[in-house]
Amino acid sequence: MLYWLLYQKLFPYYRLFRIFRYLTFRTVFASLTALLIGLLIGPYVIEKLREFQIGQYIREEGPQSHQKKSGTPTMGGVLILISILVPTLLWSDLSNPLVWLVMLSTLAFGAIGFADDYIKVVHRRNKGLTARAKLGLQLLVSGGVAVALVALETRGNYSTRLMVPFAKRFRPDLVIDSLLHMPHIWWLAYAGFVVFVMIVIAGSSNAVNLTDGLDGLAIGCTIIAAGALTVLTYVSGHVVFADYLELQRMPLVSELTVFCGAMVGASIGFLWYNAHPAEVFMGDVGSLALGGAIGTVAVVIKQELLLPFIGGVFILEAVSVMLQVGSYKLRNGKRIFKMAPLHHHFELMGWSESKVIARFWIMALVFALFALTTLKLR
């Protein structure tokens, strides 16, 4: 809105407002606005959560040291959503369809998390939506994103070709061209692409959700992942950098830099209150929204194959759960880890909570830096 008012409307009359055309300026201000919103309204949101008795219920099978956290206000992800969406609305070009796609996806995943958290609070237990219902809703939203991208692709505003790390000249297309010319089954041509997008976005959302188990762990890793995505969105939309790095230039993608900058600022603002010992938890409303946002941005900028590096810690946490469940079912109750997700395994090994968090942040930073180095590697 400010971009529309200050640049598109007032710039012809006041040349000073030319500065609002620059993407880097608006990204920095979006990040700062998100940070200030988080810091300023954080105490109010936390107090209201306490008034409504929206406290976290700790699962009994978890580490005993976590039982003292029972009752800490949860659903703090509402603060994250406000801190991301408001600055994006203020500082981005709202005529860009990708901006709306990413915002609506984030809001939809946040709504799923809100429903899950709300059920937990109402029934005063650690179980909200059933696993099947939650996954079904995540896949539904992810499928909606995929369909929207297909619509943009038909208008020439998106490409379904993948960007493969280390092999930039190899760009496979998940759309089957031969089926596009068949009148009744043309839609099957896009089935592979839609399924792929659904797996990436829903998987990303669940991975962040699984990581959210220690004070500041998930939000700290989100700051790093969002920072990497900020760089990737900027270079993907920049004519010089995209050409130098041999990326497929997508002009519309550059505006998502503002969204990613807002995600960084919002995450830092939330970390102020979520740092150990946490005053508030993000809950599913925050973790699902952030995971959905990360996955959606990665798909839109065609860097979904870099997600294992951009969100390396999230992937490790998700894989640890899958390995643990698979081992338990296939090996007659035998476990690989003391407890899953992975951060609980290290807690039971004797690491303090603060040490686990700090070391996982370090791993997240290493993964993100490696992801950025692949931009120039062949």
C-alpha positions in Angstrom: 0.0 0.0 0.0 2.8 2.4 0.8 4.6 1.4 -2.4 1.4 2.2 -4.3 0.8 5.5 -2.5 4.4 6.9 -2.2 5.8 5.6 -5.5 3.1 4.9 -8.0 0.9 7.9 -7.0 3.1 10.6 -5.4 6.5 10.0 -7.1 5.5 12.0 -10.3 4.9 15.0 -8.1 7.6 14.5 -5.4 10.8 13.2 -6.8 12.1 12.4 -3.3 9.8 9.3 -3.3 11.8 7.7 -6.0 13.6 5.8 -3.3 10.6 3.6 -2.8 11.0 2.0 -6.2 14.2 0.3 -5.0 13.6 -3.3 -4.0 16.5 -3.4 -1.5 15.2 -0.3 0.3 11.7 -1.7 0.6 13.0 -5.1 1.7 15.0 -3.5 4.6 12.0 -1.4 5.6 9.7 -4.5 5.5 12.1 -6.3 7.7 12.4 -3.5 10.2 8.6 -3.0 10.2 8.1 -6.7 10.9 10.6 -6.5 13.7 9.0 -3.5 15.3 5.5 -5.0 15.0 6.7 -8.1 16.7 8.5 -6.3 19.5 5.7 -3.7 20.1 2.6 -5.9 20.1 4.3 -9.0 21.5 3.6 -8.2 25.1 -0.1 -7.5 24.3 -0.5 -10.7 22.4 1.2 -12.8 25.2 -1.0 -11.1 27.8 -4.2 -11.9 25.8 -3.1 -15.5 25.4 -2.7 -15.7 29.2 -6.1 -14.1 29.7 -7.8 -16.7 27.5 -5.8 -19.4 29.2 -4.3 -20.6 26.0 -1.4 -22.6 27.4 0.8 -25.4 26.0 0.0 -29.0 26.9 3.2 -31.0 27.1 3.0 -34.6 26.0 3.7 -37.1 28.9 6.1 -39.2 26.9 8.4 -36.3 26.2 11.5 -35.4 28.2 10.6 -34.8 31.9 12.5 -31.5 31.9 9.8 -30.1 29.5 6.9 -30.7 32.0 7.7 -27.4 33.7 6.8 -25.6 30.4 3.2 -26.7 30.7 0.9 -23.7 30.7 3.3 -21.4 28.8 1.1 -19.3 26.3 1.0 -20.9 22.9 -0.5 -19.9 19.5 2.1 -17.1 19.4 2.2 -17.8 15.7 -0.6 -15.3 15.4 2.0 -12.7 16.2 4.3 -14.1 13.5 1.5 -14.0 10.9 0.7 -10.3 11.7 4.3 -9.4 11.6 4.8 -11.0 8.2 1.6 -10.0 6.3 1.3 -6.4 7.4 4.8 -5.3 6.2 4.3 -7.2 3.0 1.0 -5.4 2.4 2.7 -2.1 3.1 6.0 -2.4 1.2 5.4 -4.8 -1.7 3.9 -4.2 -5.2 0.4 -5.7 -4.7 -0.2 -5.9 -8.4 2.3 -8.9 -8.4 0.3 -12.2 -8.4 3.2 -14.1 -6.7 3.0 -11.9 -3.7 -0.6 -12.7 -3.2 0.0 -16.4 -3.8 2.7 -16.6 -1.1 0.7 -14.5 1.4 -2.5 -16.6 0.9 -0.6 -19.8 1.2 1.1 -18.7 4.4 -2.3 -17.6 5.8 -4.0 -20.9 4.8 -1.3 -23.0 6.5 -1.6 -20.7 9.6 -5.3 -21.3 9.6 -4.7 -25.1 9.7 -2.3 -24.6 12.6 -4.9 -22.3 14.3 -7.5 -25.0 14.1 -5.1 -27.6 15.5 -4.1 -25.4 18.4 -7.7 -24.4 19.1 -8.8 -28.0 19.5 -5.9 -28.6 21.8 -6.9 -25.7 24.0 -10.6 -26.5 24.0 -10.1 -30.1 24.9 -7.1 -29.4 27.2 -4.8 -32.0 25.6 -1.8 -32.3 23.4 -3.7 -33.7 20.4 -5.5 -31.4 18.0 -6.5 -32.3 14.5 -6.0 -36.0 13.5 -2.9 -36.7 11.5 -5.0 -37.6 8.5 -7.1 -34.4 8.7 -4.0 -32.2 9.2 -2.1 -33.8 6.3 -5.2 -33.7 4.1 -5.7 -30.0 4.6 -2.0 -29.3 4.0 -2.1 -31.2 0.7 -5.3 -29.4 -0.3 -3.6 -26.0 0.2 -0.4 -27.2 -1.5 -2.5 -28.4 -4.4 -4.1 -25.0 -4.6 -0.7 -23.4 -4.9 0.3 -25.9 -7.6 -2.9 -25.1 -9.6 -2.3 -21.4 -9.3 1.3 -21.9 -10.6 0.0 -23.9 -13.6 -2.4 -21.0 -14.4 0.5 -18.6 -14.2 2.5 -20.9 -16.4 -0.1 -20.8 -19.1 0.2 -17.0 -19.1 3.9 -17.1 -19.4 4.6 -15.8 -15.9 6.0 -19.1 -14.5 7.9 -22.1 -15.7 7.4 -25.7 -14.5 11.1 -26.6 -15.4 13.2 -27.5 -12.4 16.5 -25.9 -11.4 18.9 -28.7 -10.5 21.8 -27.8 -8.2 25.3 -28.6 -9.7 23.7 -29.1 -13.1 22.2 -25.8 -14.2 21.9 -26.8 -17.8 19.8 -29.8 -16.9 16.3 -28.5 -16.5 13.7 -31.3 -16.5 10.1 -30.4 -17.0 7.5 -32.2 -14.9 4.8 -31.4 -17.4 4.2 -34.1 -20.1 3.9 -32.2 -23.3 2.5 -35.0 -25.3 -0.6 -35.1 -23.1 -1.3 -31.4 -23.5 -2.8 -32.0 -27.0 -5.2 -34.7 -25.9 -8.7 -33.1 -25.4 -10.0 -35.1 -22.6 -6.9 -36.0 -20.5 -4.8 -32.8 -21.1 -5.0 -32.1 -17.3 -3.0 -35.3 -16.6 0.0 -33.6 -18.2 0.3 -31.4 -15.1 -0.3 -34.3 -12.6 3.4 -34.9 -11.9 4.1 -31.2 -11.3 1.1 -30.8 -9.0 2.0 -33.9 -6.9 5.6 -32.7 -6.7 4.6 -29.3 -5.4 2.2 -30.8 -2.9 5.0 -33.0 -1.5 7.5 -30.1 -1.2 5.2 -27.6 0.4 3.3 -30.0 2.8 6.6 -31.7 3.7 8.2 -28.3 4.4 5.3 -27.3 6.7 5.5 -30.6 8.6 9.3 -30.4 8.9 9.2 -27.0 10.6 6.3 -28.2 12.8 8.4 -31.2 14.0 11.4 -28.9 14.8 9.4 -26.7 17.1 10.1 -28.5 20.3 12.7 -26.4 22.1 12.7 -22.7 23.0 13.8 -20.7 20.0 15.0 -23.7 18.0 12.5 -23.6 15.1 12.3 -19.8 14.9 16.1 -19.4 15.0 16.5 -21.9 12.1 13.7 -20.0 10.3 15.6 -16.8 10.5 18.5 -18.4 8.7 16.4 -20.2 6.1 14.4 -17.0 5.4 17.6 -15.1 5.1 18.9 -17.5 2.4 15.6 -17.3 0.6 15.8 -13.5 0.6 19.1 -13.7 -1.2 17.8 -16.3 -3.7 14.6 -14.3 -4.5 16.7 -11.2 -5.1 19.2 -12.8 -7.4 16.5 -14.8 -9.3 14.7 -11.6 -10.2 17.8 -9.4 -10.9 18.8 -9.3 -14.6 22.5 -9.1 -14.0 22.8 -11.6 -11.2 20.5 -14.1 -12.8 22.5 -14.0 -16.0 25.8 -14.3 -14.2 24.7 -17.2 -12.0 22.9 -18.9 -15.0 19.5 -18.8 -13.3 16.3 -18.6 -15.1 15.3 -14.9 -14.6 11.8 -14.4 -13.4 11.0 -10.7 -13.0 7.9 -11.3 -10.9 9.9 -13.3 -8.4 12.0 -10.3 -7.2 9.0 -8.8 -5.4 9.1 -11.8 -3.1 12.3 -10.4 -1.6 10.1 -8.1 0.4 8.0 -11.0 1.8 11.2 -12.9 2.7 12.7 -9.8 4.4 9.4 -9.4 6.4 9.7 -13.1 7.4 13.2 -12.5 8.7 12.2 -9.5 10.7 9.1 -11.2 12.1 11.1 -14.2 13.1 13.7 -12.1 14.9 10.9 -10.2 16.7 9.3 -13.5 17.8 12.6 -14.9 19.0 12.8 -12.0 21.4 10.0 -13.6 23.4 10.6 -17.2 22.4 14.3 -17.4 23.5 15.0 -19.7 26.3 13.2 -19.6 28.7 10.3 -19.0 26.4 7.6 -16.5 27.3 5.4 -17.8 24.4 5.4 -20.7 22.0 4.5 -20.3 18.3 2.3 -23.4 18.3 1.1 -25.1 15.1 -0.3 -21.8 13.8 3.2 -20.5 13.6 5.2 -23.6 12.6 2.8 -24.7 9.9 2.6 -21.1 8.5 6.4 -20.6 8.4 7.0 -24.1 6.9 4.3 -23.4 4.3 5.8 -20.0 3.5 9.3 -21.5 3.1 8.1 -24.3 0.9 5.9 -22.0 -1.2 8.7 -19.5 -1.8 11.1 -22.2 -2.7 8.7 -23.7 -5.3 7.8 -20.3 -6.8 11.5 -19.3 -7.2 12.2 -22.8 -8.5 14.8 -23.6 -5.8 12.8 -26.4 -4.2 15.6 -28.9 -4.8 17.8 -26.7 -2.6 15.4 -27.0 0.3 17.4 -29.9 1.9 20.2 -27.3 2.3 18.2 -24.1 2.9 16.2 -25.9 5.7 18.8 -28.6 6.5 17.9 -28.8 10.2 14.2 -29.1 9.4 14.9 -31.9 7.0 17.1 -33.7 9.5 14.3 -33.5 12.1 11.7 -34.8 9.7 13.9 -37.7 8.5 14.7 -38.7 12.1 11.0 -39.1 12.8 10.5 -41.1 9.7 13.4 -43.4 10.5 12.3 -43.8 14.1 8.7 -44.7 13.1 9.9 -47.0 10.3 12.4 -48.8 12.6 9.8 -49.2 15.4 7.3 -50.8 13.0 9.6 -52.9 10.9 12.1 -54.1 13.7 9.6 -55.1 16.4 9.8 -52.0 18.5 13.5 -51.3 18.1 14.4 -47.6 18.0 17.3 -45.8 16.2 17.2 -42.7 18.4 16.5 -42.4 22.1 13.6 -40.2 21.1 12.5 -38.4 18.0 12.6 -35.7 16.6 16.4 -35.5 16.7 16.7 -32.7 19.2 15.1 -34.8 21.9 17.7 -37.5 21.2 20.5 -35.1 22.1 18.6 -33.9 25.2 18.4 -37.5 26.5 22.2 -37.9 25.7 22.8 -35.2 28.4 23.1 -32.0 26.3 21.4 -29.0 27.8 18.6 -27.4 26.0 20.6 -24.2 25.3 23.5 -26.3 23.8 21.1 -28.3 21.5 19.6 -25.0 20.3 22.9 -23.3 19.6 24.4 -26.2 17.8 21.3 -26.7 15.7 21.5 -23.0 14.7 25.1 -23.5 13.7 24.2 -26.5 11.6 21.3 -24.5 10.0 23.8 -21.7 9.1 26.2 -24.1 7.6 23.5 -25.7 5.5 22.2 -22.3 4.3 25.7 -21.1 3.3 26.3 -24.3 1.4 23.0 -23.7 -0.4 24.1 -20.3 -1.5 27.5 -21.6 -2.7 25.7 -24.0 -5.1 24.5 -20.9 -7.1 27.9 -20.7 -8.7 28.9 -24.4 -8.5 28.5 -26.6 -11.6 
